[in-house]
């Protein structure tokens, strides 16, 4: 199976990864891509900064999330690709899953509930509604 694993550096990401490892979803024969999405800086703000500085900012933010996950995968002896995109998380995740030809998209959910989703929105809810790829949502 070709699996896309969405991470954001939260406690939910840690629990999701632990669940995947415990239930042997990180197994030989599967291919994994770990993806984090960095929110895009407002265009106006970014226009006042050198483009290399903006790129560096995006890379630093992605590294903060991806480095612990790389260590986790190394500890488990599992090979994976590590990537980041810039934009809205739900859109970028659903699009990456479809365009990459993945069999499964795994992500953690904060579990705010219906009222929380209504007030704050939910990346997980939006991914599920936008994705054409099966989604494994772990809480």
N, CA, C and O of each residue as an XYZ file, in Angstrom:
556
protein
N       0.830     -1.179      0.000
C       0.000      0.000      0.000
C       0.878      1.247      0.000
O       1.969      1.260      0.570
N       0.389      2.267     -0.636
C       1.066      3.563     -0.665
C       0.284      4.479      0.279
O      -0.874      4.806      0.020
N       0.925      4.888      1.370
C       0.232      5.610      2.441
C       0.826      7.001      2.631
O       2.041      7.172      2.733
N      -0.067      7.991      2.676
C       0.303      9.368      2.982
C      -0.059      9.613      4.439
O      -1.201      9.402      4.847
N       0.915     10.057      5.214
C       0.694     10.311      6.637
C       0.839     11.806      6.877
O       1.907     12.383      6.676
N      -0.252     12.421      7.311
C      -0.276     13.858      7.569
C       0.115     14.115      9.024
O      -0.425     13.502      9.945
N       1.070     15.037      9.213
C       1.531     15.350     10.566
C       1.529     16.859     10.778
O       1.725     17.636      9.844
N       1.303     17.254     12.034
C       1.312     18.685     12.355
C       2.085     19.006     13.627
O       2.084     20.149     14.083
N       2.743     18.005     14.201
C       3.546     18.249     15.393
C       2.767     18.233     16.695
O       3.335     18.466     17.762
N       1.485     17.964     16.620
C       0.646     17.989     17.817
C       0.705     16.661     18.566
O       1.290     15.686     18.097
N       0.087     16.651     19.737
C      -0.041     15.429     20.521
C      -0.832     14.382     19.729
O      -0.558     13.186     19.834
N      -1.808     14.831     18.942
C      -2.605     13.916     18.134
C      -1.735     13.214     17.090
O      -1.959     12.046     16.773
N      -0.748     13.926     16.562
C       0.186     13.308     15.617
C       0.960     12.199     16.311
O       1.128     11.116     15.751
N       1.426     12.456     17.508
C       2.176     11.450     18.252
C       1.319     10.216     18.526
O       1.782      9.085     18.379
N       0.068     10.443     18.923
C      -0.829      9.310     19.194
C      -1.131      8.529     17.924
O      -1.203      7.300     17.947
N      -1.308      9.247     16.809
C      -1.586      8.582     15.543
C      -0.407      7.688     15.149
O      -0.599      6.533     14.767
N       0.810      8.227     15.244
C       1.987      7.448     14.884
C       2.138      6.222     15.786
O       2.483      5.138     15.315
N       1.883      6.395     17.067
C       1.955      5.269     17.998
C       0.919      4.204     17.632
O       1.208      3.009     17.689
N      -0.266      4.633     17.263
C      -1.319      3.695     16.855
C      -0.903      2.939     15.593
O      -1.048      1.719     15.519
N      -0.389      3.662     14.608
C       0.037      3.021     13.362
C       1.113      1.973     13.630
O       1.086      0.888     13.050
N       2.057      2.298     14.506
C       3.128      1.357     14.833
C       2.585      0.169     15.624
O       2.944     -0.975     15.345
N       1.736      0.424     16.592
C       1.196     -0.628     17.450
C       0.332     -1.608     16.661
O       0.329     -2.806     16.946
N      -0.390     -1.108     15.684
C      -1.297     -1.957     14.905
C      -0.678     -2.395     13.576
O      -1.380     -2.781     12.641
N       0.630     -2.326     13.518
C       1.426     -2.820     12.404
C       1.006     -2.255     11.049
O       1.035     -2.954     10.036
N       0.619     -0.986     11.045
C       0.334     -0.297      9.792
C       1.603      0.330      9.227
O       1.602      0.858      8.115
N       2.681      0.269      9.999
C       3.998      0.683      9.503
C       4.763     -0.608      9.230
O       5.640     -0.994     10.003
N       4.430     -1.262      8.143
C       4.964     -2.583      7.857
C       5.765     -2.589      6.562
O       5.591     -1.739      5.689
N       6.641     -3.570      6.470
C       7.419     -3.747      5.244
C       6.460     -4.004      4.082
O       5.408     -4.623      4.241
N       6.852     -3.516      2.928
C       6.013     -3.705      1.749
C       5.161     -2.494      1.426
O       4.732     -2.316      0.286
N       4.913     -1.660      2.429
C       4.186     -0.419      2.205
C       5.189      0.693      1.910
O       6.351      0.620      2.312
N       4.727      1.718      1.205
C       5.563      2.911      1.027
C       4.872      4.060      1.736
O       3.647      4.174      1.716
N       5.666      4.901      2.356
C       5.142      5.980      3.185
C       5.698      7.326      2.758
O       6.882      7.469      2.452
N       4.823      8.290      2.747
C       5.218      9.684      2.606
C       4.616     10.415      3.787
O       3.415     10.325      4.040
N       5.447     11.131      4.502
C       4.992     11.936      5.633
C       4.956     13.376      5.149
O       5.941     13.902      4.633
N       3.796     14.003      5.328
C       3.580     15.351      4.805
C       3.079     16.276      5.896
O       2.166     15.938      6.650
N       3.685     17.443      5.969
C       3.163     18.506      6.816
C       2.884     19.709      5.925
O       3.523     19.900      4.891
N       1.928     20.506      6.345
C       1.559     21.697      5.583
C       1.795     22.916      6.461
O       1.292     23.006      7.581
N       2.567     23.845      5.929
C       2.862     25.098      6.617
C       1.898     26.156      6.075
O       1.748     26.317      4.864
N       1.259     26.861      6.983
C       0.354     27.926      6.551
C       1.128     29.007      5.809
O       2.214     29.415      6.223
N       0.552     29.454      4.718
C       1.192     30.483      3.906
C       1.143     31.831      4.610
O       0.129     32.208      5.198
N       2.255     32.547      4.537
C       2.283     33.905      5.081
C       1.351     34.784      4.252
O       1.200     34.560      3.051
N       0.731     35.773      4.871
C      -0.082     36.699      4.078
C       0.777     37.330      2.977
O       1.920     37.720      3.214
N       0.217     37.422      1.792
C       0.972     37.935      0.633
C       1.580     39.302      0.915
O       2.724     39.572      0.551
N       0.815     40.145      1.558
C       1.304     41.495      1.831
C       2.519     41.470      2.750
O       3.497     42.180      2.518
N       2.451     40.654      3.786
C       3.587     40.548      4.713
C       4.802     39.956      4.011
O       5.923     40.433      4.185
N       4.572     38.909      3.213
C       5.683     38.256      2.520
C       6.344     39.177      1.507
O       7.525     39.016      1.198
N       5.587     40.145      0.985
C       6.147     41.041     -0.024
C       7.206     41.985      0.549
O       7.998     42.560     -0.198
N       7.219     42.144      1.868
C       8.198     43.027      2.514
C       9.482     42.306      2.900
O      10.416     42.916      3.421
N       9.521     41.006      2.642
C      10.653     40.196      3.072
C      11.303     39.556      1.847
O      10.633     39.239      0.864
N      12.598     39.377      1.924
C      13.342     38.705      0.875
C      12.735     37.315      0.628
O      12.457     36.603      1.593
N      12.522     36.906     -0.627
C      11.932     35.588     -0.918
C      12.716     34.419     -0.304
O      12.124     33.413      0.088
N      14.038     34.553     -0.222
C      14.828     33.489      0.407
C      14.528     33.381      1.900
O      14.548     32.289      2.468
N      14.254     34.506      2.520
C      13.888     34.506      3.942
C      12.551     33.799      4.136
O      12.379     33.029      5.081
N      11.610     34.065      3.240
C      10.294     33.407      3.317
C      10.462     31.902      3.141
O       9.895     31.122      3.906
N      11.237     31.487      2.140
C      11.487     30.057      1.919
C      12.145     29.432      3.140
O      11.795     28.322      3.541
N      13.097     30.145      3.728
C      13.766     29.656      4.929
C      12.799     29.490      6.089
O      12.884     28.527      6.850
N      11.874     30.441      6.216
C      10.856     30.361      7.266
C      10.005     29.105      7.084
O       9.777     28.362      8.038
N       9.537     28.870      5.856
C       8.714     27.689      5.587
C       9.489     26.409      5.906
O       8.941     25.480      6.499
N      10.755     26.363      5.513
C      11.570     25.174      5.769
C      11.751     24.959      7.275
O      11.640     23.832      7.757
N      12.027     26.025      8.012
C      12.192     25.905      9.468
C      10.924     25.391     10.137
O      10.981     24.521     11.006
N       9.783     25.929      9.732
C       8.510     25.500     10.318
C       8.242     24.032     10.011
O       7.774     23.287     10.873
N       8.536     23.621      8.793
C       8.344     22.220      8.421
C       9.295     21.317      9.203
O       8.898     20.250      9.671
N      10.532     21.740      9.341
C      11.523     20.940     10.060
C      11.135     20.727     11.519
O      11.381     19.657     12.076
N      10.533     21.733     12.140
C      10.084     21.597     13.530
C       9.117     20.433     13.680
O       9.125     19.734     14.693
N       8.292     20.231     12.674
C       7.308     19.149     12.705
C       7.923     17.832     12.247
O       7.687     16.789     12.855
N       8.703     17.880     11.183
C       9.182     16.650     10.555
C      10.341     15.971     11.282
O      10.439     14.744     11.257
N      11.215     16.733     11.925
C      12.395     16.118     12.553
C      12.030     15.066     13.600
O      12.604     13.978     13.570
N      11.099     15.335     14.527
C      10.737     14.281     15.484
C      10.096     13.059     14.812
O      10.262     11.930     15.274
N       9.373     13.294     13.731
C       8.743     12.183     13.018
C       9.807     11.355     12.296
O       9.711     10.129     12.240
N      10.815     12.024     11.746
C      11.931     11.296     11.123
C      12.609     10.402     12.155
O      12.943      9.253     11.865
N      12.811     10.929     13.354
C      13.437     10.144     14.422
C      12.570      8.946     14.793
O      13.089      7.852     15.018
N      11.253      9.142     14.858
C      10.316      8.063     15.168
C      10.421      6.959     14.113
O      10.521      5.781     14.456
N      10.400      7.331     12.847
C      10.483      6.352     11.763
C      11.831      5.623     11.790
O      11.891      4.414     11.565
N      12.893      6.350     12.061
C      14.212      5.724     12.141
C      14.265      4.714     13.280
O      14.823      3.627     13.129
N      13.679      5.079     14.425
C      13.636      4.179     15.582
C      12.870      2.905     15.256
O      13.231      1.827     15.728
N      11.822      3.019     14.456
C      11.004      1.862     14.079
C      11.601      1.100     12.897
O      11.119      0.023     12.546
N      12.654      1.657     12.278
C      13.288      1.008     11.140
C      12.438      1.050      9.881
O      12.504      0.146      9.048
N      11.635      2.106      9.745
C      10.735      2.248      8.602
C      11.221      3.384      7.712
O      11.475      4.493      8.181
N      11.344      3.092      6.428
C      11.744      4.118      5.460
C      10.522      4.928      5.049
O       9.424      4.391      4.900
N      10.729      6.218      4.869
C       9.649      7.101      4.419
C      10.241      8.305      3.713
O      11.398      8.665      3.926
N       9.443      8.909      2.886
C       9.766     10.202      2.282
C       9.169     11.258      3.204
O       8.108     11.042      3.792
N       9.834     12.385      3.334
C       9.345     13.472      4.176
C       9.240     14.718      3.328
O      10.210     15.130      2.692
N       8.049     15.325      3.318
C       7.790     16.478      2.466
C       6.993     17.524      3.224
O       6.387     17.256      4.261
N       7.016     18.732      2.663
C       6.110     19.753      3.171
C       5.558     20.551      2.005
O       6.169     20.662      0.942
N       4.397     21.093      2.246
C       3.747     21.977      1.286
C       3.362     23.244      2.028
O       3.297     23.261      3.258
N       3.110     24.294      1.278
C       2.693     25.569      1.848
C       1.279     25.846      1.357
O       1.009     25.771      0.158
N       0.382     26.165      2.274
C      -0.989     26.474      1.891
C      -1.958     26.125      2.998
O      -1.597     26.095      4.175
N      -3.206     25.860      2.606
C      -4.231     25.464      3.566
C      -4.124     23.957      3.779
O      -4.155     23.201      2.808
N      -4.000     23.507      5.016
C      -3.758     22.088      5.261
C      -4.773     21.137      4.622
O      -4.372     20.175      3.967
N      -6.056     21.376      4.793
C      -7.055     20.447      4.262
C      -6.943     20.324      2.751
O      -6.943     19.218      2.211
N      -6.850     21.442      2.081
C      -6.769     21.431      0.621
C      -5.493     20.731      0.155
O      -5.536     19.875     -0.729
N      -4.374     21.091      0.744
C      -3.089     20.524      0.326
C      -3.023     19.023      0.591
O      -2.484     18.276     -0.226
N      -3.566     18.574      1.723
C      -3.541     17.149      2.039
C      -4.407     16.348      1.077
O      -3.968     15.331      0.539
N      -5.630     16.803      0.863
C      -6.535     16.091     -0.051
C      -5.966     16.065     -1.466
O      -6.033     15.043     -2.149
N      -5.414     17.175     -1.896
C      -4.847     17.265     -3.241
C      -3.618     16.358     -3.372
O      -3.468     15.658     -4.373
N      -2.748     16.370     -2.375
C      -1.546     15.535     -2.423
C      -1.913     14.056     -2.451
O      -1.291     13.275     -3.171
N      -2.916     13.668     -1.672
C      -3.335     12.265     -1.631
C      -3.840     11.806     -2.994
O      -3.512     10.712     -3.454
N      -4.637     12.650     -3.627
C      -5.195     12.284     -4.930
C      -4.121     12.302     -6.019
O      -3.988     11.343     -6.779
N      -3.370     13.374     -6.090
C      -2.378     13.515     -7.155
C      -1.222     12.523     -7.010
O      -0.607     12.130     -8.001
N      -0.933     12.128     -5.783
C       0.162     11.193     -5.545
C      -0.225      9.740     -5.731
O       0.625      8.855     -5.631
N      -1.501      9.480     -6.002
C      -1.953      8.107     -6.203
C      -1.868      7.248     -4.949
O      -1.562      6.058     -5.029
N      -2.137      7.847     -3.792
C      -2.055      7.112     -2.534
C      -3.281      6.219     -2.345
O      -4.371      6.520     -2.831
N      -3.075      5.124     -1.632
C      -4.157      4.202     -1.306
C      -4.871      4.607     -0.027
O      -6.023      4.234      0.195
N      -4.178      5.376      0.820
C      -4.721      5.744      2.129
C      -4.072      7.034      2.598
O      -2.882      7.262      2.384
N      -4.866      7.869      3.237
C      -4.385      9.086      3.896
C      -4.676      8.927      5.378
O      -5.834      8.785      5.772
N      -3.641      8.950      6.201
C      -3.797      8.812      7.653
C      -3.522     10.150      8.314
O      -2.531     10.812      8.005
N      -4.407     10.548      9.230
C      -4.174     11.768      9.991
C      -4.849     11.692     11.345
O      -5.793     10.928     11.552
N      -4.347     12.495     12.254
C      -4.922     12.574     13.580
C      -5.939     13.696     13.640
O      -5.898     14.639     12.851
N      -6.853     13.575     14.594
C      -7.877     14.596     14.778
C      -7.821     15.102     16.215
O      -7.589     14.343     17.156
N      -8.037     16.390     16.352
C      -8.057     16.982     17.695
C      -9.342     16.636     18.428
O      -9.378     16.689     19.658
N     -10.396     16.282     17.704
C     -11.639     15.854     18.330
C     -12.368     16.954     19.074
O     -12.824     16.743     20.197
N     -12.486     18.133     18.461
C     -13.175     19.241     19.116
C     -14.675     19.019     19.230
O     -15.316     19.658     20.065
N     -15.253     18.150     18.436
C     -16.688     17.928     18.448
C     -17.397     18.865     17.486
O     -16.776     19.715     16.848
N     -18.718     18.691     17.393
C     -19.521     19.434     16.416
C     -19.461     20.939     16.642
O     -19.287     21.696     15.688
N     -19.601     21.385     17.884
C     -19.594     22.819     18.160
C     -18.217     23.413     17.869
O     -18.113     24.490     17.281
N     -17.173     22.717     18.277
C     -15.818     23.192     18.003
C     -15.549     23.286     16.510
O     -14.932     24.243     16.044
N     -16.011     22.291     15.762
C     -15.829     22.316     14.313
C     -16.570     23.481     13.693
O     -16.068     24.121     12.770
N     -17.764     23.760     14.195
C     -18.558     24.859     13.677
C     -17.861     26.197     13.946
O     -17.810     27.059     13.068
N     -17.335     26.368     15.134
C     -16.711     27.633     15.512
C     -15.299     27.794     14.948
O     -14.928     28.874     14.488
N     -14.518     26.718     14.986
C     -13.111     26.817     14.616
C     -12.794     26.181     13.265
O     -11.750     26.458     12.675
N     -13.683     25.338     12.782
C     -13.374     24.574     11.588
C     -12.533     23.382     11.977
O     -11.964     23.347     13.068
N     -12.452     22.430     11.116
C     -11.665     21.249     11.405
C     -10.949     20.810     10.142
O     -11.576     20.528      9.120
N      -9.646     20.758     10.225
C      -8.876     20.288      9.081
C      -9.300     18.858      8.749
O      -9.487     18.521      7.580
N      -9.452     18.020      9.772
C      -9.822     16.625      9.539
C     -11.169     16.527      8.820
O     -11.307     15.763      7.865
N     -12.151     17.286      9.270
C     -13.467     17.264      8.631
C     -13.376     17.701      7.179
O     -13.998     17.098      6.305
N     -12.613     18.735      6.925
C     -12.459     19.233      5.556
C     -11.706     18.233      4.683
O     -12.040     18.065      3.510
N     -10.695     17.569      5.239
C      -9.958     16.562      4.470
C     -10.896     15.427      4.085
O     -10.916     14.995      2.933
N     -11.673     14.945      5.053
C     -12.601     13.851      4.776
C     -13.587     14.245      3.680
O     -13.899     13.439      2.803
N     -14.076     15.477      3.730
C     -15.057     15.899      2.729
C     -14.439     16.147      1.356
O     -15.117     15.992      0.340
N     -13.163     16.528      1.307
C     -12.513     16.844      0.033
C     -11.764     15.669     -0.584
O     -11.543     15.646     -1.794
N     -11.377     14.706      0.223
C     -10.502     13.639     -0.254
C     -11.252     12.613     -1.097
O     -12.363     12.197     -0.767
N     -10.611     12.220     -2.194
C     -11.123     11.137     -3.022
C     -10.403      9.839     -2.691
O     -10.657      8.802     -3.303
N      -9.509      9.908     -1.723
C      -8.716      8.775     -1.259
C      -9.260      8.383      0.103
O      -9.622      9.266      0.881
N      -9.333      7.092      0.428
C      -9.782      6.696      1.763
C      -8.936      7.372      2.854
O      -7.719      7.506      2.728
N      -9.616      7.789      3.916
C      -8.963      8.511      5.016
C      -9.088      7.692      6.295
O     -10.178      7.257      6.666
N      -7.958      7.490      6.960
C      -7.939      6.870      8.276
C      -7.752      8.006      9.267
O      -6.680      8.604      9.358
N      -8.814      8.292     10.008
C      -8.827      9.411     10.951
C      -8.695      8.849     12.348
O      -9.544      8.075     12.792
N      -7.630      9.232     13.051
C      -7.362      8.689     14.386
C      -7.446      9.783     15.423
O      -6.900     10.874     15.252
N      -8.138      9.472     16.500
C      -8.310     10.417     17.596
C      -7.640      9.936     18.835
O      -7.684     10.612     19.863
